[in-house]
Amino acid sequence: MALARETFIREFLKLFFSSLFLYPIVGLCSPVVESSVHPLTLQTAVALAMRDNPGIAQIQARSDSIATIPSQVGALPDPIFSFNALNLPTDTFTVNQEPMTQMQFGVQQAIPFPGKLELKEEASTFSAKAAEKNVDEAQLILVQNVKAYWWQIYYLDRAIEIIERNQELFRQFVQIAGTKYEIGEGLQQDVLLAQVELSKLLDKQIELTGIRKKLGARLNKLLNKQANEAIALPAQVDPMLPDILPESKLYEKALNSRPLLNLQQFKIDSAKSRLELARLEYFPDFKVGAFYGFRSGENPPFVGGDRADFLTLKFSMNLPVFTVRKQDKAVAQRSGELQAQRYSLQDTINEVKSQISQAVAGYQQAKEQSELFKGGIIPQARQTVDSMLSGYQVNKVDFLNLVRSQITLLNYESQYWKSLATANQALARLVAAVGEEDVHE
Protein backbone atom coordinates (compact mmCIF):
# COMPACT_ATOMS: atom_id res chain seq x y z
CA MET A 1 0.00 0.00 0.00
CA ALA A 2 2.77 2.41 0.97
CA LEU A 3 4.71 1.51 -2.18
CA ALA A 4 1.69 2.24 -4.35
CA ARG A 5 1.18 5.57 -2.61
CA GLU A 6 4.83 6.51 -3.15
CA THR A 7 4.60 5.56 -6.80
CA PHE A 8 1.49 7.71 -7.13
CA ILE A 9 3.27 10.69 -5.58
CA ARG A 10 6.22 10.40 -7.94
CA GLU A 11 3.99 10.13 -10.98
CA PHE A 12 2.00 13.10 -9.75
CA LEU A 13 5.20 15.12 -9.32
CA LYS A 14 6.36 14.20 -12.79
CA LEU A 15 3.14 15.32 -14.44
CA PHE A 16 2.87 18.38 -12.22
CA PHE A 17 6.32 19.73 -12.92
CA SER A 18 6.19 18.84 -16.59
CA SER A 19 3.09 20.99 -17.00
CA LEU A 20 4.65 23.63 -14.79
CA PHE A 21 7.67 24.01 -17.07
CA LEU A 22 5.48 24.64 -20.06
CA TYR A 23 3.49 27.38 -18.32
CA PRO A 24 6.34 29.83 -17.61
CA ILE A 25 7.48 29.57 -21.23
CA VAL A 26 4.06 30.57 -22.45
CA GLY A 27 3.74 33.19 -19.72
CA LEU A 28 7.09 34.74 -20.63
CA CYS A 29 6.08 35.22 -24.23
CA SER A 30 2.44 36.20 -23.95
CA PRO A 31 1.12 36.83 -20.44
CA VAL A 32 -2.61 36.75 -20.05
CA VAL A 33 -4.70 39.13 -17.96
CA GLU A 34 -8.35 38.30 -17.73
CA SER A 35 -10.50 41.38 -17.28
CA SER A 36 -13.84 42.66 -18.43
CA VAL A 37 -12.39 46.17 -18.71
CA HIS A 38 -11.38 47.23 -22.20
CA PRO A 39 -7.56 47.08 -22.42
CA LEU A 40 -5.81 50.44 -22.25
CA THR A 41 -2.97 50.44 -24.77
CA LEU A 42 -0.01 52.75 -24.35
CA GLN A 43 -0.95 54.71 -27.48
CA THR A 44 -4.50 55.16 -26.23
CA ALA A 45 -3.30 56.32 -22.82
CA VAL A 46 -1.04 58.94 -24.40
CA ALA A 47 -3.82 60.15 -26.72
CA LEU A 48 -6.30 60.46 -23.82
CA ALA A 49 -3.82 62.40 -21.73
CA MET A 50 -3.02 64.81 -24.56
CA ARG A 51 -6.72 65.37 -25.17
CA ASP A 52 -8.17 65.50 -21.67
CA ASN A 53 -5.42 66.41 -19.18
CA PRO A 54 -6.55 69.60 -17.36
CA GLY A 55 -2.99 70.63 -16.57
CA ILE A 56 -2.16 70.88 -20.27
CA ALA A 57 -5.41 72.73 -20.89
CA GLN A 58 -4.49 75.22 -18.17
CA ILE A 59 -1.03 75.85 -19.66
CA GLN A 60 -2.54 76.14 -23.14
CA ALA A 61 -5.09 78.68 -21.91
CA ARG A 62 -2.29 80.73 -20.33
CA SER A 63 -0.34 80.61 -23.60
CA ASP A 64 -3.39 81.76 -25.53
CA SER A 65 -3.85 84.68 -23.15
CA ILE A 66 -0.19 85.72 -23.45
CA ALA A 67 -0.52 85.63 -27.25
CA THR A 68 -2.99 88.53 -27.04
CA ILE A 69 -0.49 90.85 -25.33
CA PRO A 70 1.79 91.91 -28.26
CA SER A 71 -0.91 93.76 -30.19
CA GLN A 72 -1.97 95.54 -27.00
CA VAL A 73 1.45 96.87 -26.04
CA GLY A 74 2.26 97.71 -29.66
CA ALA A 75 -0.74 100.03 -30.06
CA LEU A 76 -0.70 103.77 -29.41
CA PRO A 77 -2.15 104.95 -26.08
CA ASP A 78 -5.82 105.85 -26.28
CA PRO A 79 -6.40 109.49 -27.24
CA ILE A 80 -7.83 111.76 -24.56
CA PHE A 81 -10.96 113.79 -25.24
CA SER A 82 -11.48 116.78 -22.99
CA PHE A 83 -14.13 119.43 -22.34
CA ASN A 84 -13.15 122.64 -20.56
CA ALA A 85 -15.14 125.67 -19.40
CA LEU A 86 -12.49 128.45 -19.46
CA ASN A 87 -12.51 131.80 -17.75
CA LEU A 88 -16.02 131.71 -16.36
CA PRO A 89 -16.81 134.86 -14.35
CA THR A 90 -17.51 133.85 -10.78
CA ASP A 91 -19.96 136.68 -10.14
CA THR A 92 -22.51 135.58 -12.75
CA PHE A 93 -21.14 132.38 -14.33
CA THR A 94 -22.48 133.53 -17.69
CA VAL A 95 -20.66 132.57 -20.87
CA ASN A 96 -21.15 135.86 -22.77
CA GLN A 97 -20.07 138.35 -20.14
CA GLU A 98 -16.29 138.17 -20.62
CA PRO A 99 -14.45 137.99 -23.96
CA MET A 100 -12.10 135.24 -22.76
CA THR A 101 -14.86 132.93 -21.60
CA GLN A 102 -15.13 129.89 -23.83
CA MET A 103 -16.44 126.35 -23.90
CA GLN A 104 -13.54 124.26 -25.14
CA PHE A 105 -13.45 120.77 -26.68
CA GLY A 106 -10.20 119.03 -27.52
CA VAL A 107 -8.31 115.83 -28.27
CA GLN A 108 -4.82 114.87 -27.09
CA GLN A 109 -2.62 111.99 -28.26
CA ALA A 110 0.52 110.63 -26.57
CA ILE A 111 3.17 109.46 -29.04
CA PRO A 112 6.10 107.41 -27.74
CA PHE A 113 9.53 108.00 -29.25
CA PRO A 114 9.86 106.14 -32.59
CA GLY A 115 10.80 102.50 -32.07
CA LYS A 116 9.51 102.10 -28.52
CA LEU A 117 6.15 100.58 -29.46
CA GLU A 118 7.79 98.21 -31.94
CA LEU A 119 10.23 96.97 -29.30
CA LYS A 120 7.46 96.49 -26.75
CA GLU A 121 5.50 94.42 -29.24
CA GLU A 122 8.61 92.47 -30.24
CA ALA A 123 9.48 91.63 -26.63
CA SER A 124 5.94 90.48 -25.94
CA THR A 125 5.89 88.41 -29.13
CA PHE A 126 8.99 86.52 -28.02
CA SER A 127 7.38 85.98 -24.61
CA ALA A 128 4.28 84.60 -26.33
CA LYS A 129 6.44 82.20 -28.38
CA ALA A 130 8.15 81.10 -25.18
CA ALA A 131 4.73 80.37 -23.68
CA GLU A 132 3.89 78.22 -26.73
CA LYS A 133 7.06 76.22 -26.21
CA ASN A 134 6.14 75.85 -22.56
CA VAL A 135 2.99 74.04 -23.70
CA ASP A 136 5.08 71.72 -25.88
CA GLU A 137 7.44 71.05 -22.98
CA ALA A 138 4.54 70.29 -20.64
CA GLN A 139 3.14 67.85 -23.20
CA LEU A 140 6.49 66.06 -23.40
CA ILE A 141 6.64 65.67 -19.63
CA LEU A 142 3.02 64.50 -19.54
CA VAL A 143 3.67 61.81 -22.15
CA GLN A 144 6.79 60.71 -20.27
CA ASN A 145 4.81 60.36 -17.02
CA VAL A 146 1.97 58.48 -18.72
CA LYS A 147 4.43 56.02 -20.26
CA ALA A 148 6.27 55.60 -16.96
CA TYR A 149 3.11 54.79 -15.02
CA TRP A 150 1.78 52.56 -17.80
CA TRP A 151 4.93 50.44 -17.92
CA GLN A 152 5.17 50.26 -14.14
CA ILE A 153 1.60 48.97 -13.97
CA TYR A 154 2.38 46.50 -16.74
CA TYR A 155 5.31 45.14 -14.76
CA LEU A 156 3.15 44.86 -11.62
CA ASP A 157 0.54 42.90 -13.56
CA ARG A 158 3.23 40.44 -14.63
CA ALA A 159 4.69 40.24 -11.13
CA ILE A 160 1.28 39.60 -9.59
CA GLU A 161 0.58 36.96 -12.21
CA ILE A 162 3.85 35.21 -11.36
CA ILE A 163 3.05 35.38 -7.66
CA GLU A 164 -0.33 33.80 -8.30
CA ARG A 165 1.40 30.96 -10.13
CA ASN A 166 3.77 30.64 -7.20
CA GLN A 167 0.84 30.43 -4.81
CA GLU A 168 -0.76 27.63 -6.77
CA LEU A 169 2.58 25.89 -6.93
CA PHE A 170 3.17 26.07 -3.19
CA ARG A 171 -0.30 24.89 -2.40
CA GLN A 172 0.63 21.79 -4.37
CA PHE A 173 3.97 21.67 -2.56
CA VAL A 174 2.22 21.75 0.81
CA GLN A 175 -0.04 18.91 -0.31
CA ILE A 176 2.85 16.84 -1.68
CA ALA A 177 5.08 17.44 1.34
CA GLY A 178 2.22 16.55 3.65
CA THR A 179 1.51 13.33 1.80
CA LYS A 180 5.17 12.29 1.84
CA TYR A 181 5.38 13.10 5.52
CA GLU A 182 2.39 10.90 6.22
CA ILE A 183 4.02 7.89 4.57
CA GLY A 184 7.38 8.54 6.18
CA GLU A 185 9.12 9.70 2.98
CA GLY A 186 9.34 13.38 3.95
CA LEU A 187 9.95 15.73 6.84
CA GLN A 188 7.50 17.89 8.72
CA GLN A 189 9.80 20.89 8.21
CA ASP A 190 9.19 20.57 4.46
CA VAL A 191 5.52 21.13 5.05
CA LEU A 192 6.16 24.09 7.33
CA LEU A 193 8.67 25.69 4.95
CA ALA A 194 6.26 25.38 2.04
CA GLN A 195 3.53 26.99 4.14
CA VAL A 196 5.87 29.86 5.11
CA GLU A 197 6.80 30.49 1.49
CA LEU A 198 3.11 30.49 0.58
CA SER A 199 2.39 33.08 3.28
CA LYS A 200 5.27 35.24 2.06
CA LEU A 201 3.82 35.14 -1.45
CA LEU A 202 0.43 36.22 -0.14
CA ASP A 203 2.09 39.15 1.65
CA LYS A 204 3.96 40.13 -1.52
CA GLN A 205 0.75 39.98 -3.54
CA ILE A 206 -0.96 42.32 -1.07
CA GLU A 207 1.97 44.73 -1.32
CA LEU A 208 2.10 44.77 -5.12
CA THR A 209 -1.68 45.04 -5.43
CA GLY A 210 -1.62 48.11 -3.20
CA ILE A 211 1.16 49.69 -5.25
CA ARG A 212 -0.77 49.00 -8.45
CA LYS A 213 -3.85 50.75 -7.09
CA LYS A 214 -1.78 53.81 -6.21
CA LEU A 215 -0.17 53.93 -9.65
CA GLY A 216 -3.57 53.38 -11.26
CA ALA A 217 -4.92 56.41 -9.42
CA ARG A 218 -1.96 58.50 -10.61
CA LEU A 219 -2.42 57.37 -14.20
CA ASN A 220 -6.16 58.08 -14.01
CA LYS A 221 -5.35 61.59 -12.81
CA LEU A 222 -3.21 62.21 -15.88
CA LEU A 223 -6.00 60.85 -18.09
CA ASN A 224 -8.60 63.03 -16.31
CA LYS A 225 -10.53 59.97 -15.09
CA GLN A 226 -11.95 58.97 -11.75
CA ALA A 227 -9.11 57.94 -9.44
CA ASN A 228 -10.70 54.56 -8.66
CA GLU A 229 -11.60 53.68 -12.26
CA ALA A 230 -10.36 50.21 -13.17
CA ILE A 231 -7.39 49.98 -15.52
CA ALA A 232 -6.65 46.84 -17.52
CA LEU A 233 -3.63 46.67 -19.78
CA PRO A 234 -3.29 44.54 -22.93
CA ALA A 235 -2.35 40.89 -22.63
CA GLN A 236 0.62 41.24 -24.99
CA VAL A 237 3.27 43.82 -25.76
CA ASP A 238 6.13 43.94 -28.21
CA PRO A 239 9.18 42.90 -26.16
CA MET A 240 11.68 44.17 -28.73
CA LEU A 241 13.93 46.99 -27.51
CA PRO A 242 15.43 49.03 -30.37
CA ASP A 243 18.98 50.28 -30.64
CA ILE A 244 19.31 54.01 -30.03
CA LEU A 245 21.47 56.72 -31.58
CA PRO A 246 24.84 57.68 -30.06
CA GLU A 247 24.72 60.33 -27.37
CA SER A 248 26.42 62.93 -29.58
CA LYS A 249 23.65 62.57 -32.18
CA LEU A 250 21.00 62.80 -29.48
CA TYR A 251 22.61 66.00 -28.17
CA GLU A 252 22.37 67.54 -31.64
CA LYS A 253 18.74 66.56 -31.99
CA ALA A 254 17.90 68.02 -28.59
CA LEU A 255 19.45 71.39 -29.43
CA ASN A 256 16.97 71.71 -32.29
CA SER A 257 13.96 69.81 -30.99
CA ARG A 258 13.71 70.22 -27.22
CA PRO A 259 11.00 72.83 -26.50
CA LEU A 260 12.68 73.79 -23.23
CA LEU A 261 15.78 75.00 -25.10
CA ASN A 262 13.69 76.87 -27.66
CA LEU A 263 11.78 78.43 -24.79
CA GLN A 264 15.02 79.69 -23.23
CA GLN A 265 16.15 81.14 -26.57
CA PHE A 266 12.90 83.05 -26.94
CA LYS A 267 13.40 84.42 -23.42
CA ILE A 268 16.84 85.66 -24.49
CA ASP A 269 15.35 87.34 -27.57
CA SER A 270 12.71 88.98 -25.41
CA ALA A 271 15.38 90.20 -22.97
CA LYS A 272 17.34 91.69 -25.88
CA SER A 273 14.29 93.64 -27.02
CA ARG A 274 13.64 94.93 -23.51
CA LEU A 275 17.28 96.06 -23.26
CA GLU A 276 16.94 98.00 -26.52
CA LEU A 277 13.72 99.50 -25.22
CA ALA A 278 15.49 100.60 -22.02
CA ARG A 279 18.12 102.36 -24.12
CA LEU A 280 15.40 104.23 -26.01
CA GLU A 281 14.09 105.59 -22.70
CA TYR A 282 16.87 108.20 -22.90
CA PHE A 283 14.74 109.82 -25.60
CA PRO A 284 11.55 111.77 -24.84
CA ASP A 285 7.96 110.85 -25.54
CA PHE A 286 5.61 113.38 -27.08
CA LYS A 287 2.07 114.60 -26.67
CA VAL A 288 0.07 116.60 -29.23
CA GLY A 289 -3.39 118.08 -28.93
CA ALA A 290 -5.92 120.32 -30.66
CA PHE A 291 -8.65 122.30 -28.84
CA TYR A 292 -11.52 124.37 -30.18
CA GLY A 293 -13.10 126.99 -27.93
CA PHE A 294 -16.62 128.35 -28.54
CA ARG A 295 -17.30 131.95 -27.40
CA SER A 296 -20.63 133.68 -26.94
CA GLY A 297 -21.49 137.37 -27.00
CA GLU A 298 -20.50 140.25 -29.27
CA ASN A 299 -17.32 142.25 -29.76
CA PRO A 300 -17.15 145.90 -28.61
CA PRO A 301 -18.97 148.46 -30.84
CA PHE A 302 -15.79 149.69 -32.50
CA VAL A 303 -15.06 146.11 -33.60
CA GLY A 304 -18.56 144.77 -34.06
CA GLY A 305 -19.81 141.30 -34.82
CA ASP A 306 -19.88 138.09 -32.84
CA ARG A 307 -16.87 137.04 -30.86
CA ALA A 308 -14.58 134.67 -32.82
CA ASP A 309 -13.93 131.15 -31.61
CA PHE A 310 -10.45 130.07 -30.50
CA LEU A 311 -8.27 127.23 -31.85
CA THR A 312 -5.52 125.96 -29.56
CA LEU A 313 -2.71 123.61 -30.63
CA LYS A 314 -0.49 121.91 -28.06
CA PHE A 315 2.79 120.07 -28.22
CA SER A 316 4.70 118.73 -25.22
CA MET A 317 7.37 116.18 -24.34
CA ASN A 318 8.93 114.80 -21.23
CA LEU A 319 12.52 115.66 -20.41
CA PRO A 320 14.64 112.64 -19.36
CA VAL A 321 16.94 114.57 -17.06
CA PHE A 322 17.26 112.08 -14.17
CA THR A 323 19.12 109.55 -16.28
CA VAL A 324 21.56 108.51 -13.57
CA ARG A 325 18.80 107.36 -11.25
CA LYS A 326 16.33 106.09 -13.85
CA GLN A 327 17.49 105.32 -17.39
CA ASP A 328 20.98 104.19 -16.41
CA LYS A 329 19.56 101.87 -13.77
CA ALA A 330 16.95 100.52 -16.20
CA VAL A 331 19.65 99.68 -18.77
CA ALA A 332 21.72 97.97 -16.08
CA GLN A 333 18.64 96.02 -14.97
CA ARG A 334 17.81 94.83 -18.47
CA SER A 335 21.46 93.97 -19.17
CA GLY A 336 21.53 91.83 -16.04
CA GLU A 337 18.30 90.11 -17.03
CA LEU A 338 19.72 89.33 -20.48
CA GLN A 339 22.88 87.89 -18.98
CA ALA A 340 20.83 85.82 -16.54
CA GLN A 341 18.81 84.34 -19.42
CA ARG A 342 22.00 83.44 -21.26
CA TYR A 343 23.35 81.66 -18.19
CA SER A 344 19.98 79.95 -17.81
CA LEU A 345 20.14 78.67 -21.40
CA GLN A 346 23.59 77.21 -20.87
CA ASP A 347 22.51 75.62 -17.60
CA THR A 348 19.46 74.15 -19.33
CA ILE A 349 21.61 72.76 -22.15
CA ASN A 350 23.83 71.06 -19.58
CA GLU A 351 20.76 69.68 -17.79
CA VAL A 352 19.27 68.34 -21.03
CA LYS A 353 22.54 66.63 -21.94
CA SER A 354 22.66 65.12 -18.45
CA GLN A 355 19.09 63.86 -18.84
CA ILE A 356 19.98 62.29 -22.18
CA SER A 357 23.10 60.58 -20.83
CA GLN A 358 21.27 59.26 -17.77
CA ALA A 359 18.39 57.97 -19.90
CA VAL A 360 20.80 56.31 -22.34
CA ALA A 361 22.71 54.63 -19.51
CA GLY A 362 19.50 53.45 -17.85
CA TYR A 363 18.11 52.17 -21.14
CA GLN A 364 21.24 50.28 -22.13
CA GLN A 365 21.52 48.67 -18.68
CA ALA A 366 17.89 47.57 -18.56
CA LYS A 367 18.02 46.39 -22.20
CA GLU A 368 21.07 44.24 -21.54
CA GLN A 369 19.53 42.85 -18.37
CA SER A 370 16.28 41.92 -20.10
CA GLU A 371 18.18 40.18 -22.88
CA LEU A 372 20.33 38.36 -20.33
CA PHE A 373 17.30 37.19 -18.36
CA LYS A 374 15.38 36.08 -21.43
CA GLY A 375 18.20 34.46 -23.33
CA GLY A 376 20.43 33.17 -20.56
CA ILE A 377 19.40 33.24 -16.92
CA ILE A 378 15.80 32.05 -17.26
CA PRO A 379 16.58 29.06 -19.53
CA GLN A 380 19.44 28.11 -17.22
CA ALA A 381 17.23 28.42 -14.13
CA ARG A 382 14.61 26.27 -15.84
CA GLN A 383 17.21 23.61 -16.55
CA THR A 384 18.27 23.77 -12.90
CA VAL A 385 14.71 23.14 -11.75
CA ASP A 386 14.39 20.27 -14.21
CA SER A 387 17.58 18.74 -12.91
CA MET A 388 16.51 19.12 -9.28
CA LEU A 389 13.15 17.60 -10.05
CA SER A 390 14.85 14.53 -11.46
CA GLY A 391 17.03 14.35 -8.37
CA TYR A 392 14.09 14.79 -6.05
CA GLN A 393 12.21 11.97 -7.70
CA VAL A 394 15.04 9.61 -6.76
CA ASN A 395 15.58 11.19 -3.32
CA LYS A 396 18.95 12.76 -4.24
CA VAL A 397 17.73 16.36 -3.82
CA ASP A 398 15.92 17.53 -0.74
CA PHE A 399 12.55 19.21 -0.92
CA LEU A 400 13.78 22.64 0.25
CA ASN A 401 16.34 23.02 -2.54
CA LEU A 402 13.71 22.04 -5.10
CA VAL A 403 11.36 24.67 -3.73
CA ARG A 404 14.03 27.32 -3.69
CA SER A 405 15.09 26.60 -7.26
CA GLN A 406 11.50 27.05 -8.42
CA ILE A 407 11.18 30.32 -6.48
CA THR A 408 14.42 31.51 -8.09
CA LEU A 409 13.08 30.70 -11.55
CA LEU A 410 9.86 32.59 -11.04
CA ASN A 411 11.73 35.52 -9.47
CA TYR A 412 13.94 35.70 -12.54
CA GLU A 413 10.83 35.84 -14.71
CA SER A 414 9.57 38.72 -12.61
CA GLN A 415 12.91 40.50 -12.95
CA TYR A 416 12.74 40.06 -16.71
CA TRP A 417 9.46 41.94 -16.88
CA LYS A 418 10.83 44.58 -14.51
CA SER A 419 13.90 45.13 -16.68
CA LEU A 420 11.70 45.32 -19.80
CA ALA A 421 9.47 47.92 -18.13
CA THR A 422 12.51 49.83 -16.84
CA ALA A 423 14.00 49.94 -20.33
CA ASN A 424 10.81 51.33 -21.80
CA GLN A 425 10.56 53.91 -19.00
CA ALA A 426 14.14 54.99 -19.73
CA LEU A 427 13.25 55.20 -23.42
CA ALA A 428 10.31 57.46 -22.55
CA ARG A 429 12.64 59.71 -20.54
CA LEU A 430 15.06 59.78 -23.46
CA VAL A 431 12.35 60.81 -25.92
CA ALA A 432 11.25 63.59 -23.56
CA ALA A 433 14.85 64.76 -23.07
CA VAL A 434 15.54 64.90 -26.81
CA GLY A 435 12.14 66.37 -27.67
CA GLU A 436 11.20 63.96 -30.45
CA GLU A 437 10.36 60.30 -30.97
CA ASP A 438 13.10 59.58 -33.50
CA VAL A 439 15.88 58.42 -31.18
CA HIS A 440 16.38 55.02 -32.82
CA GLU A 441 19.09 53.98 -35.20
Secondary structure, DSSP 8 states (H G I E B T S, - for coil): -HHHHHHHHHHHHHHHHHHHHHHHHHHHHS-----SS----HHHHHHHHHHH-HHHHHHHHHHHHHTTHHHHHTS----EEEEEEES--TTT--SSSSTT-EEEEEEEEEE--TTHHHHHHHHHHHHHHHHHHHHHHHHHHHHHHHHHHHHHHHHHHHHHHHHHHHHHHHHHHHHHHHHHHHTTSS-HHHHHHHHHHHHHHHHHHHHHHHHHHHHHHHHHHHTT--TT------S--------B--HHHHHHHHHHH-HHHHHHHHHHHHHHHHHHHHHHTTS--EEEEEEEEE--SB--TTT-SB---EEEEEEEE-----TTTTHHHHHHHHHHHHHHHHHHHHHHHHHHHHHHHHHHHHHHHHHHHHHHIIIIIHHHHHHHHHHHHHHHHTTSS-HHHHHHHHHHHHHHHHHHHHHHHHHHHHHHHHHHHHTSS--B-
